[in-house]
């Protein structure tokens, strides 16, 4: 009788531990280790244009500087650096 009680107790504790570890695993995969929503990012991706499979251009802004990159299978290359901010309103007018 006592042996059956110890076996049931072991199974219940083991199930709780496995369930807790699985819950922590799911939480970390869904939300990440740290919540970074309060951190302010200085990097903004303005636009990404794909010109083929695994090839394209990226326009990014860091503080008051803009960068124009190209990317392909071999990596990312800086094409040009702009000191002036990109006016998003004028860019939107050009597209429409």
N, CA, C and O of each residue as an XYZ file, in Angstrom:
384
protein
N       0.824     -1.187      0.000
C       0.000      0.000      0.000
C       0.871      1.255      0.000
O       0.607      2.189     -0.756
N       1.898      1.284      0.835
C       2.787      2.441      0.910
C       3.588      2.587     -0.372
O       3.879      3.705     -0.798
N       3.951      1.463     -0.995
C       4.705      1.514     -2.247
C       3.855      2.096     -3.369
O       4.363      2.845     -4.204
N       2.563      1.760     -3.400
C       1.667      2.314     -4.414
C       1.513      3.820     -4.229
O       1.475      4.572     -5.204
N       1.426      4.252     -2.982
C       1.306      5.683     -2.684
C       2.549      6.432     -3.167
O       2.426      7.505     -3.758
N       3.733      5.888     -2.928
C       4.974      6.534     -3.371
C       5.062      6.592     -4.896
O       5.550      7.573     -5.456
N       4.589      5.540     -5.565
C       4.605      5.524     -7.026
C       3.656      6.586     -7.592
O       4.020      7.306     -8.522
N       2.462      6.686     -7.047
C       1.495      7.692     -7.506
C       2.027      9.092     -7.229
O       1.908      9.981     -8.071
N       2.608      9.288     -6.057
C       3.186     10.584     -5.696
C       4.309     10.950     -6.665
O       4.396     12.099     -7.100
N       5.168      9.989     -7.007
C       6.261     10.231     -7.948
C       5.719     10.615     -9.320
O       6.216     11.556     -9.939
N       4.708      9.899     -9.800
C       4.146     10.177    -11.127
C       3.520     11.569    -11.168
O       3.692     12.289    -12.152
N       2.806     11.955    -10.128
C       2.170     13.277    -10.092
C       3.221     14.382    -10.059
O       3.108     15.355    -10.805
N       4.228     14.256     -9.219
C       5.284     15.269     -9.134
C       6.059     15.342    -10.448
O       6.397     16.434    -10.904
N       6.339     14.208    -11.051
C       7.049     14.175    -12.329
C       6.226     14.865    -13.420
O       6.769     15.627    -14.220
N       4.912     14.596    -13.451
C       4.038     15.222    -14.450
C       3.979     16.735    -14.252
O       3.973     17.484    -15.229
N       3.937     17.191    -13.008
C       3.923     18.631    -12.732
C       5.226     19.274    -13.191
O       5.208     20.356    -13.778
N       6.347     18.624    -12.932
C       7.644     19.180    -13.341
C       7.762     19.238    -14.861
O       8.206     20.246    -15.411
N       7.368     18.166    -15.542
C       7.440     18.146    -17.010
C       6.496     19.194    -17.592
O       6.859     19.890    -18.541
N       5.302     19.315    -17.041
C       4.352     20.327    -17.510
C       4.873     21.738    -17.301
O       4.702     22.598    -18.166
N       5.508     21.985    -16.160
C       6.077     23.310    -15.890
C       7.205     23.638    -16.858
O       7.265     24.748    -17.387
N       8.093     22.688    -17.094
C       9.189     22.916    -18.045
C       8.662     23.150    -19.456
O       9.183     24.000    -20.178
N       7.638     22.407    -19.851
C       7.047     22.593    -21.174
C       6.381     23.967    -21.280
O       6.476     24.623    -22.318
N       5.713     24.402    -20.217
C       5.100     25.732    -20.205
C       6.134     26.837    -20.316
O       5.922     27.809    -21.041
N       7.247     26.704    -19.611
C       8.332     27.690    -19.698
C       8.919     27.699    -21.101
O       9.212     28.765    -21.643
N       9.091     26.531    -21.691
C       9.606     26.430    -23.062
C       8.685     27.155    -24.046
O       9.158     27.914    -24.892
N       7.379     26.927    -23.940
C       6.434     27.593    -24.836
C       6.437     29.104    -24.624
O       6.372     29.859    -25.594
N       6.510     29.553    -23.385
C       6.525     30.985    -23.087
C       7.760     31.653    -23.681
O       7.657     32.727    -24.273
N       8.923     31.029    -23.528
C      10.162     31.607    -24.062
C      10.121     31.640    -25.583
O      10.570     32.617    -26.182
N       9.598     30.609    -26.219
C       9.520     30.603    -27.682
C       8.531     31.635    -28.205
O       8.736     32.184    -29.287
N       7.474     31.907    -27.467
C       6.471     32.862    -27.936
C       6.880     34.297    -27.663
O       6.726     35.148    -28.539
N       7.393     34.595    -26.486
C       7.673     35.965    -26.097
C       9.156     36.293    -26.022
O       9.499     37.463    -25.854
N      10.025     35.344    -26.135
C      11.453     35.597    -25.998
C      11.848     35.628    -24.538
O      10.998     35.598    -23.649
N      13.142     35.688    -24.301
C      13.641     35.658    -22.932
C      13.328     36.967    -22.224
O      12.851     36.967    -21.089
N      13.594     38.078    -22.891
C      13.323     39.387    -22.312
C      12.337     40.132    -23.189
O      12.376     40.022    -24.415
N      11.470     40.874    -22.572
C      10.564     41.719    -23.329
C      11.312     42.972    -23.738
O      11.780     43.722    -22.881
N      11.431     43.208    -25.025
C      12.192     44.355    -25.518
C      11.271     45.474    -25.980
O      11.720     46.378    -26.685
N      10.009     45.440    -25.609
C       9.073     46.454    -26.064
C       9.389     47.825    -25.473
O       9.036     48.841    -26.071
N      10.036     47.878    -24.327
C      10.359     49.157    -23.710
C      11.664     49.748    -24.223
O      11.949     50.918    -23.971
N      12.459     48.961    -24.936
C      13.715     49.462    -25.466
C      13.451     50.255    -26.730
O      12.666     49.834    -27.579
N      14.106     51.409    -26.861
C      13.913     52.251    -28.032
C      14.979     51.920    -29.058
O      16.169     51.902    -28.744
N      14.556     51.659    -30.273
C      15.477     51.303    -31.336
C      15.759     52.516    -32.205
O      14.845     53.258    -32.566
N      17.019     52.713    -32.535
C      17.404     53.815    -33.404
C      17.449     53.390    -34.862
O      17.641     54.233    -35.739
N      17.277     52.115    -35.141
C      17.362     51.606    -36.504
C      15.951     51.427    -37.050
O      15.111     50.769    -36.437
N      15.707     52.024    -38.215
C      14.415     51.879    -38.880
C      14.658     51.376    -40.295
O      15.457     51.947    -41.037
N      13.974     50.319    -40.659
C      14.018     49.825    -42.029
C      12.938     50.585    -42.791
O      11.747     50.403    -42.542
N      13.362     51.433    -43.716
C      12.419     52.247    -44.471
C      11.749     51.412    -45.560
O      10.528     51.448    -45.718
N      12.555     50.659    -46.311
C      11.995     49.895    -47.416
C      12.912     48.733    -47.781
O      14.134     48.831    -47.673
N      12.304     47.638    -48.212
C      13.034     46.475    -48.725
C      12.432     46.133    -50.081
O      11.221     45.944    -50.195
N      13.263     46.053    -51.099
C      12.817     45.688    -52.452
C      13.561     44.436    -52.891
O      14.792     44.417    -52.918
N      12.825     43.401    -53.231
C      13.417     42.166    -53.743
C      13.471     42.258    -55.261
O      12.476     42.605    -55.898
N      14.621     41.952    -55.841
C      14.773     41.997    -57.297
C      14.974     40.607    -57.882
O      15.142     40.466    -59.093
N      14.959     39.622    -57.075
C      15.125     38.242    -57.515
C      15.179     37.345    -56.306
O      14.996     37.788    -55.172
N      15.431     36.084    -56.561
C      15.524     35.148    -55.446
C      16.780     35.453    -54.640
O      17.889     35.400    -55.172
N      16.614     35.767    -53.382
C      17.705     36.065    -52.449
C      18.535     37.273    -52.878
O      19.717     37.352    -52.542
N      17.945     38.212    -53.612
C      18.642     39.437    -54.008
C      17.702     40.607    -53.801
O      16.495     40.494    -54.016
N      18.264     41.740    -53.381
C      17.418     42.906    -53.205
C      18.172     44.077    -52.630
O      19.395     44.060    -52.488
N      17.386     45.116    -52.298
C      17.921     46.351    -51.744
C      17.218     46.669    -50.433
O      16.050     46.331    -50.240
N      17.953     47.327    -49.532
C      17.409     47.744    -48.245
C      17.738     49.210    -48.048
O      18.878     49.633    -48.242
N      16.731     49.988    -47.661
C      16.927     51.380    -47.290
C      16.658     51.476    -45.794
O      15.538     51.229    -45.347
N      17.681     51.835    -45.016
C      17.573     51.875    -43.560
C      17.970     53.250    -43.053
O      18.749     53.961    -43.689
N      17.421     53.618    -41.891
C      17.735     54.908    -41.283
C      18.191     54.675    -39.847
O      17.530     53.980    -39.076
N      19.335     55.270    -39.501
C      19.875     55.213    -38.149
C      20.057     56.646    -37.700
O      20.892     57.380    -38.228
N      19.250     57.039    -36.701
C      19.201     58.419    -36.220
C      18.960     59.353    -37.400
O      17.880     59.296    -37.987
N      19.907     60.210    -37.780
C      19.668     61.146    -38.878
C      20.424     60.759    -40.142
O      20.570     61.586    -41.042
N      20.901     59.541    -40.231
C      21.641     59.074    -41.400
C      20.877     57.925    -42.053
O      20.268     57.098    -41.376
N      20.924     57.895    -43.375
C      20.260     56.836    -44.127
C      21.305     56.018    -44.867
O      22.319     56.550    -45.317
N      21.053     54.730    -44.989
C      21.984     53.808    -45.624
C      21.243     53.003    -46.687
O      20.102     52.585    -46.488
N      21.910     52.794    -47.814
C      21.364     52.011    -48.916
C      22.233     50.769    -49.073
O      23.420     50.873    -49.384
N      21.643     49.591    -48.857
C      22.364     48.319    -48.900
C      21.842     47.458    -50.047
O      20.704     47.610    -50.491
N      22.691     46.560    -50.512
C      22.246     45.480    -51.388
C      22.551     44.169    -50.674
O      23.503     44.080    -49.899
N      21.741     43.161    -50.942
C      21.984     41.857    -50.334
C      21.777     40.758    -51.365
O      20.955     40.872    -52.274
N      22.547     39.695    -51.194
C      22.417     38.490    -52.008
C      22.944     37.320    -51.194
O      23.134     37.443    -49.984
N      23.177     36.205    -51.832
C      23.643     35.011    -51.113
C      25.013     35.201    -50.486
O      25.337     34.542    -49.497
N      25.822     36.091    -51.045
C      27.174     36.278    -50.515
C      27.210     37.206    -49.306
O      28.204     37.221    -48.580
N      26.145     37.986    -49.068
C      26.115     38.853    -47.902
C      25.449     40.184    -48.189
O      24.723     40.339    -49.171
N      25.713     41.147    -47.304
C      25.147     42.491    -47.411
C      26.277     43.461    -47.712
O      27.351     43.385    -47.116
N      26.021     44.383    -48.651
C      27.030     45.377    -49.023
C      26.436     46.767    -48.918
O      25.298     46.993    -49.329
N      27.203     47.706    -48.365
C      26.783     49.101    -48.288
C      27.027     49.756    -49.637
O      28.150     49.754    -50.141
N      25.982     50.312    -50.217
C      26.114     50.989    -51.506
C      26.352     52.479    -51.299
O      27.262     53.056    -51.894
N      25.532     53.101    -50.455
C      25.672     54.536    -50.250
C      25.170     54.922    -48.865
O      24.304     54.264    -48.290
N      25.744     56.019    -48.341
C      25.361     56.564    -47.045
C      24.896     57.997    -47.270
O      25.601     58.791    -47.892
N      23.709     58.330    -46.764
C      23.149     59.669    -46.894
C      23.158     60.344    -45.533
O      22.810     59.723    -44.528
N      23.548     61.597    -45.495
C      23.549     62.347    -44.238
C      22.181     62.957    -43.947
O      21.864     63.246    -42.793
N      21.391     63.149    -44.959
C      20.118     63.826    -44.815
C      19.012     62.818    -44.532
O      19.069     61.684    -45.006
N      17.998     63.229    -43.755
C      16.844     62.373    -43.512
C      16.078     62.163    -44.801
O      16.057     63.022    -45.683
N      15.459     61.021    -44.889
C      14.600     60.746    -46.032
C      13.201     61.208    -45.670
O      12.632     60.783    -44.665
N      12.655     62.084    -46.505
C      11.317     62.586    -46.260
C      10.318     61.551    -46.749
O      10.181     61.332    -47.953
N       9.631     60.922    -45.829
C       8.744     59.819    -46.182
C       7.529     60.308    -46.960
O       6.997     59.576    -47.795
N       7.081     61.538    -46.699
C       5.930     62.055    -47.429
C       6.244     62.220    -48.907
O       5.417     61.883    -49.755
N       7.428     62.735    -49.229
C       7.779     62.907    -50.638
C       7.981     61.554    -51.309
O       7.695     61.405    -52.497
N       8.468     60.573    -50.567
C       8.641     59.237    -51.124
C       7.286     58.611    -51.422
O       7.126     57.921    -52.429
N       6.303     58.851    -50.543
C       4.965     58.316    -50.774
C       4.331     58.966    -51.997
O       3.630     58.299    -52.757
N       4.571     60.272    -52.195
C       4.012     60.964    -53.353
C       4.604     60.411    -54.642
O       3.905     60.321    -55.651
N       5.876     60.041    -54.623
C       6.515     59.494    -55.815
C       5.934     58.136    -56.193
O       5.898     57.780    -57.371
N       5.483     57.383    -55.205
C       4.960     56.046    -55.476
C       3.532     56.073    -56.004
O       3.094     55.096    -56.613
N       2.787     57.167    -55.791
C       1.373     57.203    -56.198
C       1.132     58.131    -57.338
O      -0.004     58.269    -57.792
